[in-house]
Amino acid sequence: MAVVLSVSGSPSATSRTARLLRHLDSRLAAQGHEVIPLDVRTLPPEALLGADFGHPALVEAAALFARADGVIIGTPVYKAAYSGLLKALLDLLPQYALEGKTVLPLATGGSTAHVLAIDYALRPVLSSMGAAHIVQGWFTLDRDLAVDDTGHLRIAPEAAAQLGRVTDQFAGALGAGTTVLAGG
């Protein structure tokens, strides 16, 4: 099966975005994929902000991208765009770090006013990085994601069904091994 890198661009330690990704990671792992989680917030800030391309943590992150067959990029939406933390990482990766890869963009946010952030902010960057196939992304409203007292993520039923569908489409695209024009 495929190796999937699951990247959370949230700066928060209690992030619903990261919890959502880990939930989807479990679904992909149950389908037999090897899933590697990467929370960008755990990378050294001085390396990210100082553009220290040789820092071991950034070299390792770039190696994870190189190893992956598919990449899930999850981000909260701030000011109608993906997080600055995610931007810092993407800026430090090799220009074609996504070459030949299938990519699933996901975003979370407080308002449907931010739903176009995937197509107008994130998708062009992923395409410019050489993604072979960017599958249909998905935007989930914050109100559809709740964390209970035990730390367990609860997803509203309709959102869960849609997320399952896009995750399965991503998994199917990984298995197909086809190259489709980015954005296709």
C-alpha positions in Angstrom: 0.0 0.0 0.0 0.9 3.7 -0.1 2.9 5.8 2.3 0.9 8.8 3.3 2.3 11.9 5.0 -0.4 13.7 7.0 0.6 17.3 7.7 -1.1 19.5 10.2 -0.4 23.2 9.7 -2.1 24.3 12.9 -0.1 26.2 15.5 -2.3 25.0 18.3 -1.5 22.1 20.6 -5.2 21.5 21.1 -6.0 21.8 17.4 -9.2 20.4 15.9 -7.5 20.4 12.6 -4.8 18.1 13.9 -7.3 15.9 15.6 -9.3 15.7 12.4 -6.2 14.6 10.5 -5.4 11.9 13.1 -9.0 10.6 12.7 -8.5 10.4 8.9 -5.1 8.8 9.4 -6.8 6.0 11.3 -9.2 5.4 8.4 -6.3 5.3 5.9 -4.3 3.0 8.2 -7.3 0.6 8.4 -7.2 0.4 4.6 -3.6 -0.7 4.8 -1.7 2.5 4.1 1.3 3.5 6.1 0.5 6.9 7.6 3.1 9.3 9.0 1.8 12.2 11.0 3.7 15.5 10.9 2.6 18.4 13.1 4.4 21.5 11.7 4.1 23.1 15.1 6.6 20.6 16.5 9.4 21.7 14.2 11.9 24.2 15.7 10.5 27.8 15.2 14.0 29.2 14.8 14.7 26.8 11.9 11.4 27.6 10.2 11.5 31.4 10.7 15.3 31.6 10.1 15.0 29.6 6.9 17.6 27.1 8.2 17.4 24.7 5.3 20.2 22.5 6.8 18.6 22.1 10.2 18.2 18.4 10.9 14.4 18.7 11.7 13.8 20.4 8.3 16.0 18.0 6.5 14.0 15.2 8.1 10.7 16.8 7.1 11.8 17.2 3.5 12.8 13.5 3.6 9.3 12.6 4.8 7.8 14.5 1.8 10.2 12.7 -0.5 9.3 9.3 0.9 5.5 9.8 0.7 3.3 8.6 -2.2 0.5 10.8 -1.0 0.2 13.9 1.2 -2.7 15.2 3.2 -2.3 18.9 4.0 -4.6 20.1 6.8 -4.8 23.7 7.9 -7.0 26.0 9.8 -8.0 29.1 7.8 -6.9 32.5 9.1 -7.6 35.7 7.2 -8.9 33.7 4.2 -5.7 31.7 3.7 -3.9 28.7 5.1 -1.8 29.1 8.3 1.5 31.0 8.3 3.1 28.1 10.0 2.2 25.9 7.0 3.4 28.6 4.7 6.8 28.7 6.5 7.3 24.9 6.0 6.1 24.9 2.4 8.5 27.8 1.6 11.5 25.8 2.9 10.7 22.5 1.0 12.4 21.9 -2.4 10.4 23.5 -5.2 9.1 20.2 -6.5 8.6 18.5 -3.1 5.2 17.2 -4.3 6.3 16.0 -7.7 4.5 12.8 -8.6 2.4 12.8 -5.4 -1.3 12.7 -4.9 -2.4 15.4 -2.5 -5.6 15.9 -0.4 -6.0 19.5 0.8 -8.2 19.9 3.9 -9.2 23.1 5.8 -11.1 24.0 8.9 -12.6 27.3 9.9 -15.3 29.2 11.7 -17.3 30.4 8.7 -18.3 29.3 5.2 -16.8 32.6 4.0 -13.4 30.8 4.2 -14.4 27.7 2.1 -12.6 29.1 -1.0 -9.3 29.2 0.8 -8.5 25.7 -0.5 -9.0 26.6 -4.1 -7.7 30.1 -4.1 -4.9 30.0 -1.6 -3.7 26.4 -1.0 -4.3 24.6 -4.3 -2.1 27.0 -6.4 0.9 26.4 -4.0 0.4 22.7 -4.1 0.2 22.7 -7.8 3.4 24.9 -8.1 5.2 22.3 -6.0 4.6 19.7 -8.7 1.7 17.7 -7.2 0.7 15.0 -9.8 -2.9 14.9 -8.6 -4.7 17.2 -6.2 -7.9 15.5 -5.3 -11.0 17.3 -4.3 -10.3 19.1 -1.0 -12.7 19.6 1.8 -13.5 22.4 4.2 -15.0 21.5 7.6 -16.7 24.1 9.9 -15.3 24.3 13.4 -18.9 23.8 14.7 -18.9 20.3 13.1 -15.8 19.3 15.2 -16.2 18.9 18.9 -13.7 17.5 21.5 -15.3 15.8 24.5 -13.9 15.7 28.0 -11.8 12.6 27.2 -10.1 14.4 24.2 -12.1 12.3 21.7 -13.0 14.1 18.5 -16.7 14.0 17.5 -17.6 14.9 14.0 -21.1 16.0 13.0 -22.7 13.1 10.9 -23.0 15.0 7.6 -19.4 16.3 7.9 -18.1 12.8 8.8 -19.8 11.3 5.8 -18.3 13.9 3.4 -14.8 13.6 5.0 -15.1 9.8 4.6 -15.9 10.2 1.0 -13.0 12.6 0.2 -10.6 10.4 2.2 -11.7 7.3 0.3 -11.3 9.2 -3.0 -7.8 10.1 -2.0 -7.1 6.5 -1.1 -8.5 5.4 -4.4 -6.3 7.9 -6.3 -3.3 6.5 -4.4 -4.1 3.0 -5.5 -4.8 4.0 -9.1 -1.2 5.2 -9.6 -2.4 7.5 -12.3 -0.9 10.9 -13.1 -3.5 13.5 -13.6 -2.9 17.2 -14.2 -2.7 19.2 -11.0 -6.1 20.6 -10.2 -7.7 17.8 -12.2 
